[in-house]
Amino acid sequence: MKRIILGVTGSAYAPDAVLLASRLTENGYAVDVILTKAALRFVSADRFTTATRRIVYTDSVPEQTPPEHRCHGNG
């Protein structure tokens, strides 16, 4: 099976990418979709999950506090 990575950014045409992903999937491609935070304003990740039957990746990672630095040396 051939694999395609489809990156979708914030645009009024983002919903058209759902149709593209669906058609590629129907034609035997494994389509991995990556959505930017801006793309999510135009189309939901669930629509791509339904179209591709695969996990959809986003750049919307929750803010995390960096781990506290601890020194493990002598002294």
N, C-alpha and C positions, 0 to 999 in steps of 0.2 A: 504494500500500500504506500503510495506517495504521500508525503507530508508537506503541508503548507502552513507557514506562520503568517497570520493576517493581523497587521497592526492597524488599529482604528483610533483616529484622533478626533478632537472636537470640531465637528463640521455639520452643517445641515444635511450633508450626504451620508452621515454615519449610519442612519437606518438602511440605506441602500446596501451597506456592507453585510447586513443580515441576509439579504437575498443572495448576494454573492457567496457567502459562506454556506448557505443552504444548497445552492446549486453545485458548488464544488464537492460538498459532502455526498450529494446524490450521485455524482460522477465518480465516486470511489476514493476521494481524497480524504485524508485525516487533516482537519483544519483546526489548528490551535490559534485562538484569538487572544490578542493582548489589547486591552482598552486603556486609554489614558483617563485621568480624572475628568478632563474636559469632555471626552467622548461620552461619559456617563450622564452628562447633561442632556444628551440627545437620544440615547438608546440605553436600555437596561442590559446588564450582563445576562440575565435570564433568557432574553430573546436569542442570544448567540448560543447559549447552552442548549436550548431547544433545537436550534437550526443545525448544530454540529454534533450534538450528543457527546460533548466533551467539556472538560473544565475550561472556564474562561479566566484569564489572568488579567489583573488590573494593577495599575501603579498606585492604588489607594491603600497604602500600607499605614496602619495606625501609628501615630506618633509614639515613640518609645523613649523612655529615659535610659540613657546609657548606663550600663552596669557600673556600680561603684568600684573604683580602683582600689585594690588591696595589695600591699606589698608583702611578699612571702620570702624576704631575704633574711640574712643574719643581721640583727641589730635593730 
